[in-house]
């Protein structure tokens, strides 16, 4: 269903909006607007990408896991890809993802979805049950101390 929306419905909606805008303001103005938004968007992608990269490096130097910065980087890359596609619907969505206040909303949605997905998987698969050993007992752990062999192998 998602692929149907992505590859059939969404391009039709995008073409419809382009045609409607083109009939309202003219072909050349529509083309100019698409190019202007692409240029402005690419500048914003570069600017926001540099900001997120700086925050990422700062987090790493401070010894923190840069989770927010990684998600922001993914969102900015997604916005850049959307700006490559000609059209107004994708451009509006991409610009919303690029602006930090609205990107915060998308980041929260994405992180919530990722956390719920991790909860469902639970690290042991979809069943939420830890793996069992051959004898049916749970989680046998053998703790050993080992040494490297010396000489020929």
C-alpha positions in Angstrom: 0.0 0.0 0.0 2.8 2.4 0.9 4.6 1.7 -2.4 1.3 2.3 -4.3 1.0 5.7 -2.6 4.7 6.5 -3.2 4.9 5.6 -6.8 1.4 6.1 -8.2 -0.7 8.5 -6.1 2.1 10.9 -5.0 3.4 11.7 -8.5 -0.2 12.2 -9.8 -0.8 14.7 -6.9 2.5 16.4 -7.7 1.7 16.8 -11.4 -1.8 18.1 -10.6 -0.3 20.8 -8.3 2.3 21.8 -11.0 -0.4 22.0 -13.7 -2.7 24.1 -11.4 0.1 26.5 -10.5 1.3 26.7 -14.1 -2.3 27.6 -15.2 -2.5 30.3 -12.6 0.9 32.0 -12.9 2.1 30.7 -16.3 4.6 28.2 -17.5 7.8 30.3 -17.2 6.9 31.6 -13.8 6.2 28.1 -12.6 9.5 26.9 -14.0 11.3 29.8 -12.4 9.6 29.1 -9.1 10.7 25.5 -9.2 14.3 26.5 -9.9 14.3 29.2 -7.3 13.0 26.8 -4.6 15.6 24.2 -5.7 18.4 26.8 -5.4 17.2 28.1 -2.0 16.7 24.6 -0.8 20.1 23.4 -1.8 21.6 26.4 0.1 19.5 25.5 3.1 20.5 21.8 3.0 24.2 22.9 2.9 23.8 25.3 5.8 21.8 22.9 8.0 24.1 20.1 7.2 27.1 22.1 8.3 25.2 23.0 11.6 24.3 19.4 12.3 27.8 18.2 11.5 29.2 20.7 13.9 26.8 19.6 16.6 27.7 16.0 15.9 31.4 16.6 16.3 30.7 18.5 19.6 28.7 15.6 20.9 31.4 13.1 20.1 34.1 15.3 21.7 31.9 15.6 24.8 31.6 11.8 25.0 27.8 11.8 24.3 26.1 9.6 21.8 25.0 11.9 19.0 21.5 10.4 18.5 19.7 13.6 17.7 22.4 14.8 15.4 22.3 11.5 13.5 18.5 11.7 13.1 18.8 15.3 12.0 21.4 14.3 9.4 19.1 11.6 8.0 16.3 14.1 7.8 18.4 16.7 6.1 19.6 14.1 3.5 16.0 13.2 3.0 15.1 16.8 2.5 17.9 17.2 0.0 16.6 14.2 -2.0 13.1 15.6 -2.0 14.4 18.9 -3.3 15.9 17.1 -6.3 12.4 15.9 -7.3 10.7 18.7 -9.3 7.4 19.8 -7.8 5.8 21.9 -5.1 4.5 19.2 -2.7 7.9 17.6 -2.3 9.5 21.1 -1.9 7.1 22.2 0.8 7.7 18.9 2.7 11.5 19.3 2.2 11.5 22.9 3.5 9.5 21.9 6.5 12.1 19.2 7.3 14.9 21.7 6.8 13.8 24.3 9.3 14.9 23.4 12.8 11.6 24.1 14.6 9.6 21.9 12.3 12.4 19.4 11.9 12.1 18.9 15.7 8.6 17.5 15.1 9.8 15.1 12.4 12.7 14.0 14.6 10.4 13.2 17.5 8.1 11.2 15.2 11.0 9.3 13.7 12.6 8.6 17.1 9.3 7.5 18.6 8.7 5.2 15.7 12.2 3.7 16.0 11.8 3.2 19.8 8.5 1.5 19.3 10.0 -0.7 16.7 12.8 -1.7 19.0 10.3 -2.5 21.7 8.4 -4.8 19.4 11.6 -6.5 18.4 13.0 -6.5 21.9 16.4 -7.7 20.8 15.2 -11.4 20.6 13.0 -11.3 17.6 9.3 -10.6 17.2 8.2 -13.1 19.9 9.8 -11.2 22.8 11.1 -14.5 24.2 14.8 -14.9 25.0 16.6 -17.7 23.1 16.5 -21.1 24.8 19.4 -23.6 25.0 19.0 -27.2 23.7 18.0 -28.5 27.1 15.1 -25.9 27.2 16.6 -23.8 30.0 16.8 -20.0 29.5 20.1 -18.1 29.0 22.8 -20.5 30.1 26.0 -18.4 30.6 29.4 -19.8 30.8 32.0 -17.3 32.2 35.6 -18.2 31.5 39.0 -16.7 31.6 41.1 -17.5 28.6 44.6 -16.9 27.4 46.0 -16.6 23.9 47.9 -19.6 22.7 51.6 -19.0 22.1 53.7 -20.7 19.4 52.4 -22.3 16.3 48.7 -22.6 15.5 
